[in-house]
C-alpha cells in the first residue's frame, strides 16, 4: 500500500509549497521510499537536525530564501491511491494531523488525532 506524507511550508514572502514523502510497501520485501518537492526549489541551505528538511534543502522559488523547520505550517497523510484535497482559500489557517508517540507529526505511530490549527495550544 502506498502512503504519502505531505509537509507543508510557507515562506515569509507568502509562497507555499510541500515536501512530499512516498512509501510503497508491497509484500514487505520490496519497499520503495521517494521524496520530492512541490512548488519549491532544491536551492535551500538548511543543514540542521530535521533529517527530511536537511536532505531535501527546500528553497522558495519566489524570493530565493532557504526554508527550514520554522517554516512548516502543517502536515497531512494520504494512504492508498486517492487524491489529496486542499482548500483553495484556507483563510490563513493551516491544519495538521498529529501523531502521538512520534518525533514528528505525520510519522507512523498508529494513534491519530483530528486536524487542528498549527497555532493550537495542543501544539505548544
N, CA, C and O atoms as a GROMACS GRO file, in nm:
protein
  496
    1UNK      N    1   0.084  -0.118   0.000
    1UNK     CA    2   0.000   0.000   0.000
    1UNK      C    3   0.089   0.124   0.000
    1UNK      O    4   0.194   0.127   0.065
    2UNK      N    5   0.047   0.225  -0.072
    2UNK     CA    6   0.123   0.349  -0.084
    2UNK      C    7   0.075   0.449   0.022
    2UNK      O    8  -0.045   0.469   0.041
    3UNK      N    9   0.170   0.510   0.090
    3UNK     CA   10   0.142   0.615   0.187
    3UNK      C   11   0.223   0.737   0.148
    3UNK      O   12   0.342   0.727   0.118
    4UNK      N   13   0.158   0.852   0.147
    4UNK     CA   14   0.227   0.978   0.120
    4UNK      C   15   0.210   1.070   0.239
    4UNK      O   16   0.100   1.085   0.293
    5UNK      N   17   0.320   1.132   0.279
    5UNK     CA   18   0.318   1.228   0.388
    5UNK      C   19   0.358   1.363   0.330
    5UNK      O   20   0.463   1.377   0.267
    6UNK      N   21   0.273   1.462   0.350
    6UNK     CA   22   0.294   1.597   0.298
    6UNK      C   23   0.333   1.688   0.414
    6UNK      O   24   0.261   1.695   0.514
    7UNK      N   25   0.445   1.755   0.401
    7UNK     CA   26   0.489   1.855   0.498
    7UNK      C   27   0.478   1.990   0.428
    7UNK      O   28   0.553   2.020   0.336
    8UNK      N   29   0.383   2.071   0.473
    8UNK     CA   30   0.355   2.200   0.408
    8UNK      C   31   0.439   2.309   0.470
    8UNK      O   32   0.449   2.320   0.592
    9UNK      N   33   0.500   2.392   0.385
    9UNK     CA   34   0.582   2.504   0.430
    9UNK      C   35   0.530   2.633   0.367
    9UNK      O   36   0.472   2.633   0.258
   10UNK      N   37   0.553   2.743   0.439
   10UNK     CA   38   0.518   2.875   0.386
   10UNK      C   39   0.633   2.970   0.412
   10UNK      O   40   0.679   2.986   0.525
   11UNK      N   41   0.679   3.033   0.306
   11UNK     CA   42   0.787   3.131   0.314
   11UNK      C   43   0.732   3.262   0.372
   11UNK      O   44   0.613   3.290   0.352
   12UNK      N   45   0.812   3.341   0.442
   12UNK     CA   46   0.766   3.471   0.489
   12UNK      C   47   0.714   3.561   0.377
   12UNK      O   48   0.636   3.653   0.403
   13UNK      N   49   0.756   3.537   0.252
   13UNK     CA   50   0.706   3.618   0.140
   13UNK      C   51   0.564   3.576   0.099
   13UNK      O   52   0.501   3.643   0.017
   14UNK      N   53   0.513   3.465   0.156
   14UNK     CA   54   0.377   3.421   0.127
   14UNK      C   55   0.369   3.301   0.035
   14UNK      O   56   0.262   3.241   0.022
   15UNK      N   57   0.479   3.263  -0.030
   15UNK     CA   58   0.477   3.146  -0.120
   15UNK      C   59   0.464   3.018  -0.039
   15UNK      O   60   0.525   3.005   0.068
   16UNK      N   61   0.386   2.923  -0.090
   16UNK     CA   62   0.366   2.794  -0.022
   16UNK      C   63   0.410   2.678  -0.110
   16UNK      O   64   0.404   2.686  -0.232
   17UNK      N   65   0.452   2.572  -0.046
   17UNK     CA   66   0.491   2.451  -0.116
   17UNK      C   67   0.486   2.333  -0.021
   17UNK      O   68   0.439   2.346   0.092
   18UNK      N   69   0.535   2.218  -0.066
   18UNK     CA   70   0.529   2.097   0.016
   18UNK      C   71   0.651   2.009  -0.007
   18UNK      O   72   0.704   2.002  -0.118
   19UNK      N   73   0.692   1.942   0.100
   19UNK     CA   74   0.790   1.835   0.094
   19UNK      C   75   0.708   1.707   0.099
   19UNK      O   76   0.628   1.689   0.191
   20UNK      N   77   0.726   1.619   0.004
   20UNK     CA   78   0.642   1.500  -0.007
   20UNK      C   79   0.728   1.375   0.009
   20UNK      O   80   0.832   1.361  -0.056
   21UNK      N   81   0.681   1.285   0.096
   21UNK     CA   82   0.744   1.154   0.114
   21UNK      C   83   0.646   1.049   0.066
   21UNK      O   84   0.526   1.057   0.097
   22UNK      N   85   0.693   0.952  -0.008
   22UNK     CA   86   0.608   0.844  -0.058
   22UNK      C   87   0.672   0.710  -0.021
   22UNK      O   88   0.787   0.684  -0.055
   23UNK      N   89   0.596   0.627   0.048
   23UNK     CA   90   0.642   0.494   0.086
   23UNK      C   91   0.545   0.393   0.028
   23UNK      O   92   0.425   0.397   0.058
   24UNK      N   93   0.596   0.303  -0.054
   24UNK     CA   94   0.513   0.200  -0.116
   24UNK      C   95   0.559   0.065  -0.062
   24UNK      O   96   0.667   0.017  -0.095
   25UNK      N   97   0.474   0.005   0.020
   25UNK     CA   98   0.507  -0.125   0.080
   25UNK      C   99   0.424  -0.230   0.010
   25UNK      O  100   0.302  -0.237   0.028
   26UNK      N  101   0.489  -0.314  -0.068
   26UNK     CA  102   0.419  -0.421  -0.138
   26UNK      C  103   0.406  -0.542  -0.049
   26UNK      O  104   0.316  -0.550   0.034
   27UNK      N  105   0.497  -0.636  -0.065
   27UNK     CA  106   0.493  -0.760   0.012
   27UNK      C  107   0.599  -0.759   0.123
   27UNK      O  108   0.644  -0.866   0.166
   28UNK      N  109   0.640  -0.643   0.169
   28UNK     CA  110   0.741  -0.621   0.272
   28UNK      C  111   0.882  -0.659   0.228
   28UNK      O  112   0.977  -0.638   0.304
   29UNK      N  113   0.899  -0.714   0.110
   29UNK     CA  114   1.034  -0.740   0.059
   29UNK      C  115   1.074  -0.633  -0.042
   29UNK      O  116   1.191  -0.622  -0.079
   30UNK      N  117   0.977  -0.556  -0.088
   30UNK     CA  118   1.002  -0.454  -0.190
   30UNK      C  119   0.951  -0.320  -0.139
   30UNK      O  120   0.839  -0.280  -0.170
   31UNK      N  121   1.035  -0.249  -0.062
   31UNK     CA  122   0.997  -0.118  -0.008
   31UNK      C  123   1.051  -0.010  -0.101
   31UNK      O  124   1.167  -0.015  -0.143
   32UNK      N  125   0.969   0.086  -0.133
   32UNK     CA  126   1.013   0.200  -0.214
   32UNK      C  127   0.985   0.328  -0.138
   32UNK      O  128   0.872   0.353  -0.097
   33UNK      N  129   1.088   0.409  -0.119
   33UNK     CA  130   1.076   0.537  -0.050
   33UNK      C  131   1.126   0.645  -0.143
   33UNK      O  132   1.240   0.638  -0.191
   34UNK      N  133   1.042   0.745  -0.169
   34UNK     CA  134   1.080   0.857  -0.255
   34UNK      C  135   1.046   0.987  -0.184
   34UNK      O  136   0.954   0.992  -0.102
   35UNK      N  137   1.120   1.090  -0.216
   35UNK     CA  138   1.089   1.224  -0.167
   35UNK      C  139   1.099   1.320  -0.284
   35UNK      O  140   1.180   1.302  -0.375
   36UNK      N  141   1.016   1.424  -0.280
   36UNK     CA  142   1.026   1.529  -0.380
   36UNK      C  143   0.960   1.655  -0.326
   36UNK      O  144   0.887   1.653  -0.227
   37UNK      N  145   0.988   1.766  -0.395
   37UNK     CA  146   0.935   1.896  -0.357
   37UNK      C  147   0.824   1.936  -0.453
   37UNK      O  148   0.830   1.905  -0.572
   38UNK      N  149   0.723   2.003  -0.401
   38UNK     CA  150   0.616   2.058  -0.484
   38UNK      C  151   0.615   2.209  -0.466
   38UNK      O  152   0.603   2.259  -0.354
   39UNK      N  153   0.627   2.282  -0.576
   39UNK     CA  154   0.627   2.429  -0.579
   39UNK      C  155   0.742   2.489  -0.498
   39UNK      O  156   0.729   2.599  -0.443
   40UNK      N  157   0.854   2.417  -0.489
   40UNK     CA  158   0.974   2.464  -0.419
   40UNK      C  159   1.096   2.428  -0.504
   40UNK      O  160   1.087   2.349  -0.598
   41UNK      N  161   1.211   2.489  -0.470
   41UNK     CA  162   1.336   2.455  -0.537
   41UNK      C  163   1.425   2.376  -0.440
   41UNK      O  164   1.396   2.369  -0.320
   42UNK      N  165   1.532   2.317  -0.491
   42UNK     CA  166   1.630   2.247  -0.407
   42UNK      C  167   1.746   2.340  -0.374
   42UNK      O  168   1.857   2.293  -0.350
   43UNK      N  169   1.724   2.470  -0.372
   43UNK     CA  170   1.830   2.569  -0.352
   43UNK      C  171   1.848   2.611  -0.207
   43UNK      O  172   1.923   2.705  -0.180
   44UNK      N  173   1.782   2.543  -0.112
   44UNK     CA  174   1.795   2.579   0.028
   44UNK      C  175   1.930   2.541   0.085
   44UNK      O  176   2.007   2.468   0.023
   45UNK      N  177   1.959   2.593   0.205
   45UNK     CA  178   2.088   2.568   0.269
   45UNK      C  179   2.074   2.506   0.407
   45UNK      O  180   2.175   2.491   0.476
   46UNK      N  181   1.953   2.469   0.450
   46UNK     CA  182   1.932   2.414   0.584
   46UNK      C  183   2.013   2.286   0.602
   46UNK      O  184   2.013   2.198   0.516
   47UNK      N  185   2.084   2.277   0.716
   47UNK     CA  186   2.165   2.159   0.746
   47UNK      C  187   2.156   2.128   0.895
   47UNK      O  188   2.258   2.102   0.959
   48UNK      N  189   2.034   2.132   0.951
   48UNK     CA  190   2.015   2.112   1.093
   48UNK      C  191   1.966   1.973   1.128
   48UNK      O  192   1.991   1.876   1.057
   49UNK      N  193   1.894   1.965   1.241
   49UNK     CA  194   1.852   1.838   1.297
   49UNK      C  195   1.734   1.770   1.231
   49UNK      O  196   1.714   1.650   1.251
   50UNK      N  197   1.654   1.841   1.154
   50UNK     CA  198   1.540   1.779   1.086
   50UNK      C  199   1.592   1.710   0.960
   50UNK      O  200   1.627   1.776   0.862
   51UNK      N  201   1.598   1.577   0.963
   51UNK     CA  202   1.657   1.500   0.854
   51UNK      C  203   1.592   1.520   0.720
   51UNK      O  204   1.661   1.530   0.618
   52UNK      N  205   1.458   1.526   0.717
   52UNK     CA  206   1.387   1.542   0.590
   52UNK      C  207   1.420   1.677   0.526
   52UNK      O  208   1.452   1.684   0.407
   53UNK      N  209   1.412   1.783   0.605
   53UNK     CA  210   1.440   1.917   0.552
   53UNK      C  211   1.587   1.929   0.512
   53UNK      O  212   1.618   1.990   0.410
   54UNK      N  213   1.677   1.871   0.592
   54UNK     CA  214   1.820   1.876   0.559
   54UNK      C  215   1.849   1.800   0.429
   54UNK      O  216   1.932   1.844   0.350
   55UNK      N  217   1.781   1.688   0.408
   55UNK     CA  218   1.803   1.608   0.286
   55UNK      C  219   1.750   1.680   0.162
   55UNK      O  220   1.815   1.679   0.057
   56UNK      N  221   1.632   1.741   0.174
   56UNK     CA  222   1.566   1.799   0.056
   56UNK      C  223   1.607   1.942   0.028
   56UNK      O  224   1.594   1.988  -0.086
   57UNK      N  225   1.656   2.014   0.128
   57UNK     CA  226   1.703   2.153   0.112
   57UNK      C  227   1.604   2.241   0.036
   57UNK      O  228   1.638   2.293  -0.071
   58UNK      N  229   1.480   2.258   0.088
   58UNK     CA  230   1.381   2.338   0.016
   58UNK      C  231   1.416   2.487   0.014
   58UNK      O  232   1.467   2.542   0.111
   59UNK      N  233   1.387   2.548  -0.099
   59UNK     CA  234   1.405   2.692  -0.116
   59UNK      C  235   1.281   2.751  -0.181
   59UNK      O  236   1.205   2.681  -0.248
   60UNK      N  237   1.262   2.879  -0.161
   60UNK     CA  238   1.145   2.948  -0.218
   60UNK      C  239   1.177   2.993  -0.361
   60UNK      O  240   1.276   3.063  -0.383
   61UNK      N  241   1.095   2.952  -0.458
   61UNK     CA  242   1.120   2.995  -0.596
   61UNK      C  243   1.084   3.142  -0.619
   61UNK      O  244   1.130   3.202  -0.716
   62UNK      N  245   1.003   3.201  -0.530
   62UNK     CA  246   0.961   3.340  -0.547
   62UNK      C  247   1.069   3.439  -0.503
   62UNK      O  248   1.096   3.536  -0.574
   63UNK      N  249   1.130   3.413  -0.385
   63UNK     CA  250   1.227   3.511  -0.333
   63UNK      C  251   1.366   3.452  -0.313
   63UNK      O  252   1.460   3.528  -0.286
   64UNK      N  253   1.383   3.320  -0.327
   64UNK     CA  254   1.513   3.258  -0.314
   64UNK      C  255   1.554   3.222  -0.173
   64UNK      O  256   1.664   3.170  -0.153
   65UNK      N  257   1.469   3.248  -0.074
   65UNK     CA  258   1.502   3.220   0.066
   65UNK      C  259   1.510   3.070   0.092
   65UNK      O  260   1.433   2.993   0.036
   66UNK      N  261   1.604   3.028   0.176
   66UNK     CA  262   1.613   2.890   0.221
   66UNK      C  263   1.505   2.866   0.327
   66UNK      O  264   1.486   2.949   0.416
   67UNK      N  265   1.434   2.753   0.317
   67UNK     CA  266   1.328   2.721   0.412
   67UNK      C  267   1.373   2.612   0.507
   67UNK      O  268   1.448   2.523   0.470
   68UNK      N  269   1.326   2.620   0.632
   68UNK     CA  270   1.363   2.523   0.734
   68UNK      C  271   1.244   2.482   0.817
   68UNK      O  272   1.130   2.516   0.783
   69UNK      N  273   1.267   2.409   0.926
   69UNK     CA  274   1.157   2.361   1.011
   69UNK      C  275   1.068   2.473   1.066
   69UNK      O  276   0.950   2.450   1.090
   70UNK      N  277   1.123   2.591   1.087
   70UNK     CA  278   1.042   2.703   1.137
   70UNK      C  279   0.937   2.748   1.036
   70UNK      O  280   0.843   2.819   1.073
   71UNK      N  281   0.951   2.709   0.911
   71UNK     CA  282   0.857   2.749   0.806
   71UNK      C  283   0.747   2.646   0.783
   71UNK      O  284   0.661   2.666   0.698
   72UNK      N  285   0.749   2.534   0.858
   72UNK     CA  286   0.646   2.431   0.844
   72UNK      C  287   0.515   2.482   0.902
   72UNK      O  288   0.511   2.532   1.014
   73UNK      N  289   0.408   2.471   0.823
   73UNK     CA  290   0.276   2.518   0.866
   73UNK      C  291   0.175   2.405   0.881
   73UNK      O  292   0.064   2.429   0.930
   74UNK      N  293   0.208   2.284   0.842
   74UNK     CA  294   0.114   2.174   0.859
   74UNK      C  295   0.162   2.045   0.796
   74UNK      O  296   0.262   2.041   0.723
   75UNK      N  297   0.089   1.939   0.826
   75UNK     CA  298   0.118   1.805   0.778
   75UNK      C  299  -0.012   1.738   0.736
   75UNK      O  300  -0.119   1.772   0.787
   76UNK      N  301  -0.004   1.644   0.644
   76UNK     CA  302  -0.118   1.557   0.615
   76UNK      C  303  -0.064   1.426   0.562
   76UNK      O  304   0.050   1.418   0.516
   77UNK      N  305  -0.147   1.324   0.569
   77UNK     CA  306  -0.108   1.191   0.522
   77UNK      C  307  -0.218   1.135   0.434
   77UNK      O  308  -0.336   1.154   0.460
   78UNK      N  309  -0.177   1.067   0.328
   78UNK     CA  310  -0.270   1.004   0.234
   78UNK      C  311  -0.229   0.859   0.219
   78UNK      O  312  -0.113   0.829   0.191
   79UNK      N  313  -0.324   0.768   0.237
   79UNK     CA  314  -0.297   0.626   0.216
   79UNK      C  315  -0.381   0.577   0.100
   79UNK      O  316  -0.495   0.621   0.082
   80UNK      N  317  -0.326   0.487   0.022
   80UNK     CA  318  -0.397   0.436  -0.095
   80UNK      C  319  -0.365   0.519  -0.217
   80UNK      O  320  -0.259   0.581  -0.226
   81UNK      N  321  -0.458   0.520  -0.311
   81UNK     CA  322  -0.432   0.589  -0.438
   81UNK      C  323  -0.519   0.712  -0.457
   81UNK      O  324  -0.527   0.764  -0.568
   82UNK      N  325  -0.584   0.762  -0.351
   82UNK     CA  326  -0.673   0.877  -0.363
   82UNK      C  327  -0.597   1.006  -0.383
   82UNK      O  328  -0.475   1.011  -0.373
   83UNK      N  329  -0.672   1.111  -0.410
   83UNK     CA  330  -0.616   1.245  -0.429
   83UNK      C  331  -0.623   1.322  -0.298
   83UNK      O  332  -0.717   1.305  -0.221
   84UNK      N  333  -0.525   1.407  -0.274
   84UNK     CA  334  -0.528   1.495  -0.159
   84UNK      C  335  -0.610   1.617  -0.196
   84UNK      O  336  -0.582   1.682  -0.297
   85UNK      N  337  -0.709   1.649  -0.117
   85UNK     CA  338  -0.794   1.765  -0.142
   85UNK      C  339  -0.756   1.874  -0.043
   85UNK      O  340  -0.766   1.854   0.078
   86UNK      N  341  -0.713   1.990  -0.092
   86UNK     CA  342  -0.680   2.103  -0.007
   86UNK      C  343  -0.765   2.221  -0.049
   86UNK      O  344  -0.782   2.245  -0.169
   87UNK      N  345  -0.819   2.294   0.047
   87UNK     CA  346  -0.899   2.411   0.010
   87UNK      C  347  -0.814   2.515  -0.061
   87UNK      O  348  -0.698   2.535  -0.027
   88UNK      N  349  -0.873   2.582  -0.161
   88UNK     CA  350  -0.800   2.686  -0.234
   88UNK      C  351  -0.775   2.807  -0.145
   88UNK      O  352  -0.670   2.870  -0.156
   89UNK      N  353  -0.869   2.839  -0.058
   89UNK     CA  354  -0.851   2.950   0.034
   89UNK      C  355  -0.874   2.898   0.174
   89UNK      O  356  -0.986   2.862   0.211
   90UNK      N  357  -0.767   2.894   0.252
   90UNK     CA  358  -0.781   2.839   0.387
   90UNK      C  359  -0.797   2.947   0.492
   90UNK      O  360  -0.788   2.918   0.612
   91UNK      N  361  -0.820   3.071   0.451
   91UNK     CA  362  -0.842   3.185   0.542
   91UNK      C  363  -0.727   3.202   0.641
   91UNK      O  364  -0.748   3.248   0.753
   92UNK      N  365  -0.606   3.164   0.600
   92UNK     CA  366  -0.490   3.184   0.686
   92UNK      C  367  -0.473   3.078   0.792
   92UNK      O  368  -0.380   3.089   0.873
   93UNK      N  369  -0.555   2.977   0.795
   93UNK     CA  370  -0.545   2.874   0.898
   93UNK      C  371  -0.491   2.746   0.838
   93UNK      O  372  -0.558   2.681   0.758
   94UNK      N  373  -0.370   2.709   0.877
   94UNK     CA  374  -0.313   2.582   0.831
   94UNK      C  375  -0.357   2.471   0.925
   94UNK      O  376  -0.364   2.492   1.046
   95UNK      N  377  -0.388   2.355   0.870
   95UNK     CA  378  -0.429   2.243   0.952
   95UNK      C  379  -0.322   2.136   0.950
   95UNK      O  380  -0.242   2.128   0.857
   96UNK      N  381  -0.320   2.056   1.055
   96UNK     CA  382  -0.222   1.949   1.065
   96UNK      C  383  -0.287   1.826   1.127
   96UNK      O  384  -0.389   1.836   1.194
   97UNK      N  385  -0.228   1.712   1.103
   97UNK     CA  386  -0.269   1.589   1.168
   97UNK      C  387  -0.158   1.551   1.264
   97UNK      O  388  -0.041   1.542   1.224
   98UNK      N  389  -0.192   1.528   1.390
   98UNK     CA  390  -0.093   1.497   1.490
   98UNK      C  391  -0.079   1.347   1.508
   98UNK      O  392  -0.176   1.273   1.495
   99UNK      N  393   0.040   1.304   1.537
   99UNK     CA  394   0.068   1.164   1.564
   99UNK      C  395   0.126   1.154   1.703
   99UNK      O  396   0.228   1.217   1.732
  100UNK      N  397   0.064   1.076   1.791
  100UNK     CA  398   0.113   1.060   1.927
  100UNK      C  399   0.220   0.952   1.929
  100UNK      O  400   0.205   0.847   1.866
  101UNK      N  401   0.328   0.977   2.001
  101UNK     CA  402   0.434   0.879   2.013
  101UNK      C  403   0.533   0.885   1.898
  101UNK      O  404   0.602   0.787   1.870
  102UNK      N  405   0.540   0.998   1.832
  102UNK     CA  406   0.629   1.013   1.718
  102UNK      C  407   0.707   1.142   1.735
  102UNK      O  408   0.659   1.235   1.800
  103UNK      N  409   0.827   1.147   1.678
  103UNK     CA  410   0.907   1.268   1.689
  103UNK      C  411   0.859   1.378   1.597
  103UNK      O  412   0.892   1.495   1.619
  104UNK      N  413   0.782   1.343   1.493
  104UNK     CA  414   0.729   1.443   1.401
  104UNK      C  415   0.585   1.410   1.369
  104UNK      O  416   0.552   1.294   1.344
  105UNK      N  417   0.496   1.510   1.370
  105UNK     CA  418   0.359   1.483   1.328
  105UNK      C  419   0.357   1.426   1.188
  105UNK      O  420   0.438   1.463   1.103
  106UNK      N  421   0.266   1.334   1.165
  106UNK     CA  422   0.254   1.274   1.034
  106UNK      C  423   0.337   1.148   1.018
  106UNK      O  424   0.322   1.076   0.919
  107UNK      N  425   0.424   1.120   1.114
  107UNK     CA  426   0.504   0.999   1.107
  107UNK      C  427   0.424   0.883   1.167
  107UNK      O  428   0.335   0.905   1.249
  108UNK      N  429   0.457   0.763   1.128
  108UNK     CA  430   0.382   0.645   1.168
  108UNK      C  431   0.387   0.624   1.319
  108UNK      O  432   0.493   0.632   1.380
  109UNK      N  433   0.271   0.597   1.379
  109UNK     CA  434   0.265   0.556   1.518
  109UNK      C  435   0.137   0.480   1.547
  109UNK      O  436   0.133   0.404   1.643
  110UNK      N  437   0.034   0.499   1.467
  110UNK     CA  438  -0.090   0.425   1.489
  110UNK      C  439  -0.198   0.505   1.560
  110UNK      O  440  -0.315   0.473   1.544
  111UNK      N  441  -0.163   0.606   1.638
  111UNK     CA  442  -0.262   0.689   1.707
  111UNK      C  443  -0.276   0.820   1.633
  111UNK      O  444  -0.176   0.887   1.605
  112UNK      N  445  -0.398   0.858   1.599
  112UNK     CA  446  -0.419   0.982   1.524
  112UNK      C  447  -0.521   1.069   1.593
  112UNK      O  448  -0.619   1.019   1.650
  113UNK      N  449  -0.499   1.197   1.588
  113UNK     CA  450  -0.592   1.296   1.641
  113UNK      C  451  -0.650   1.374   1.524
  113UNK      O  452  -0.589   1.377   1.417
  114UNK      N  453  -0.765   1.437   1.542
  114UNK     CA  454  -0.821   1.518   1.433
  114UNK      C  455  -0.731   1.636   1.401
  114UNK      O  456  -0.649   1.678   1.484
  115UNK      N  457  -0.746   1.689   1.282
  115UNK     CA  458  -0.666   1.803   1.239
  115UNK      C  459  -0.694   1.923   1.328
  115UNK      O  460  -0.809   1.951   1.363
  116UNK      N  461  -0.589   1.993   1.366
  116UNK     CA  462  -0.601   2.114   1.448
  116UNK      C  463  -0.513   2.222   1.386
  116UNK      O  464  -0.414   2.189   1.320
  117UNK      N  465  -0.546   2.349   1.405
  117UNK     CA  466  -0.460   2.455   1.352
  117UNK      C  467  -0.322   2.450   1.415
  117UNK      O  468  -0.307   2.409   1.530
  118UNK      N  469  -0.220   2.490   1.340
  118UNK     CA  470  -0.082   2.486   1.390
  118UNK      C  471  -0.062   2.578   1.510
  118UNK      O  472   0.031   2.556   1.588
  119UNK      N  473  -0.145   2.680   1.525
  119UNK     CA  474  -0.129   2.769   1.640
  119UNK      C  475  -0.212   2.723   1.759
  119UNK      O  476  -0.227   2.798   1.856
  120UNK      N  477  -0.265   2.603   1.754
  120UNK     CA  478  -0.346   2.547   1.862
  120UNK      C  479  -0.261   2.524   1.986
  120UNK      O  480  -0.143   2.492   1.974
  121UNK      N  481  -0.318   2.538   2.106
  121UNK     CA  482  -0.245   2.508   2.230
  121UNK      C  483  -0.199   2.362   2.235
  121UNK      O  484  -0.107   2.329   2.310
  122UNK      N  485  -0.263   2.274   2.158
  122UNK     CA  486  -0.222   2.133   2.156
  122UNK      C  487  -0.081   2.116   2.102
  122UNK      O  488  -0.016   2.015   2.131
  123UNK      N  489  -0.033   2.211   2.025
  123UNK     CA  490   0.099   2.201   1.964
  123UNK      C  491   0.206   2.273   2.044
  123UNK      O  492   0.323   2.275   2.003
  124UNK      N  493   0.170   2.331   2.155
  124UNK     CA  494   0.268   2.407   2.235
  124UNK      C  495   0.328   2.323   2.344
  124UNK      O  496   0.412   2.371   2.420
   0.00000   0.00000   0.00000
